[in-house]
Amino acid sequence: MSLLVDFEDGADYLDWTIGLHGIWIEFVNENGRSKTATYLPQVAQEQGWTKLQAIDSLLRKGGYVAPIDDATRKAIKLTRYKSSKCEVSYADYLAWRATAAH
């Protein structure tokens, strides 16, 4: 489970650090509709992406189908965040569930 914490507005679409920050973007698609998309902090690093590749992939994930250029990227509102991971075994989950139901 990932707990998303420390949300901050980015100064621009490149104002984040690969492997440290998750990114959430807001943008207007080619039809004038507001859209959003997010990647957890580990995604860009695991994929071996640059910041530019991650941003372009995130635009596509959010449904942007028109050609992506610098003006498209500069129009993005970026929010960066961090993630705190917590792992629970299935047995622990079942034990918690049994007590939480009562």
N, C-alpha and C positions, 0 to 999 in steps of 0.2 A: 504494500500500500504506500502511496506517495502522498504526503501532506504538502500542499503548495503554500509557500510562505514568502514574506518579504517582497511583495509586489511594488514595483517602481516604474514610473513612466520613463521610457527611453527618449533620449534627445532626438534620435533618428533610427532608421531601420538597422543600423550597424552598432548601436549602443548596447551591446551585450557580449558576454564571454562564453565561447563554446565550452561545454562541459560543466559550467558553473550555473548559467542561467537557462531557464526555460523561457520561451517567448510566446506571447499571445499577440496576434496582430488583428487590427481592425482595418478594413479597406472597403472601397466601393468598387463593385464589379463593373464589367462593361455594359451592363443594363441599368446602372445607377443604383443598384441595391447594396445596402450595407451588409458586409459579411465579416466573419471572424474565423480564426483557426489558431491552433496551439500545438507546440511540441514541448515535451518534457525536457529537462536539462540534458539528459543523456543521449537524446536522439541524434543530434547533429554529430556528436563525437562518435557514436557507434556506427553511423553511416559514412564517416570520413569526409563529411561535407565542409566546405568553406561557409562563411556567413552568407555570402551571396547565394550559394546553392541551397542552403537551408531556407532562406527567405523565399526564393523562387518556388521551392518545393511546397512551402507552407501556403503560398498563394494558390498553387494548383490544388492542394488539399482542401482549401476553402472554396474551391469552385471557380477560380478565375481562369477563363479559357482564352482570353485575348493574348496577343503577344505581350511579353513583359519587358519593359524598358526602364531606364533610370527614373523617369517621371512617375511611373507606376510605383516603384519602390519608395521614392521620396514622399509619396502621398500616404504611405502606411502610418498608422498610429501604432507604435510598438510598446507593449508592456512586458517588462522582464520580471522573472520571479525565480525563486530557488525552490528546491524540493528536499523534504526530509523523508527518508524512507523508513518504513517500519515493517518487519516481517513477523508473521504469526503462523505457527504450524496449524495444520488442519485440526489436529487433536485439541490444541488450545482454543481454536475457534469454536469447536463443538462444545467444549466445556463452558466457554463464555456464553454461548447461545443457550445452553441448558439453564444456566443461572439467570440470564437476562429475561427468559420467558416467564419466570415466576415472580 
